[in-house]
């Protein structure tokens, strides 16, 4: 998910950093840092941050152009014959 913040609008209210701290972070009192590509697991928090921003400075593109990060593990990908391998001894 692509994240864009219009930094001309952003007033540094830090609502977004509070609601989605993995994506937004305040640097000093007013500068906002953010991750431009957030994982889909951030979707809900991002939605809250977008809704909470008092100046509507946050845009989230939910599209999957580019290298969108939706991946599924095939069933059994984690099935590995990890049995008992114990070293003896006392
Ligand atoms: S909530 Fe909006 S105004 Fe506040 S820091 Fe985030 S983007 Fe900027």
Boltz pocket constraint, residues with backbone or C-beta under 6 A from the ligand:
constraints:
  - pocket:
      binder: B
      contacts: [[A, 5], [A, 9], [A, 10], [A, 11], [A, 12], [A, 13], [A, 14], [A, 15], [A, 16], [A, 17], [A, 24], [A, 32], [A, 49], [A, 52], [A, 53], [A, 54], [A, 55], [A, 56], [A, 57], [A, 58]]
      max_distance: 6.0
